[in-house]
Amino acid sequence: MANWNTTEAIESLAAEIGDKVYIDIAKWHLYLNDAHLHAVLAEQFYPLLADNNLHLRTVLSSPPSLKRSGFGMRRPNLLQDKG
């Protein structure tokens, strides 16, 4: 089980991310808490932050995988046989 201080820190980070970070979709701001992405990102960024290794270039060059949380995009298979 996670350390209580770590859990609190991740929850605090998630709240900060959720309230301040958004995705711009056609000039519409979708805040990450509304998209239910804030906690996932906080859990993945917290270890980098705790190790004092969270840098903008790190975040942008290797964004965390959201597939484990059920998030992600799929490309439709346009060549699929409609039979």
C-alpha positions, 0 to 999 in steps of 0.5 A: 500500500502507498505511503499516506504522504505519497498518496496525499501528494499525488492527490494534491498534484492531481487537483493542481493538474485538474484545475489548471491544465486543459486540452484545447479542442477547437478553441474549447478548453477541456480541463483535465479533471473534466476529462478524468485525466488529472489523477492518471497524469499525477500518478505518472508524473509524481515519481519524476517530481519526487526525484526532482527530474520533472522537466518540460522537455521530459514531459513533452518528449515522453508523455505518460502512457494512458493506455493502462487507464483505458484512455487512448486513441484508436485509428479506425481500420478503413481497410476492414472488410464491411462484408 
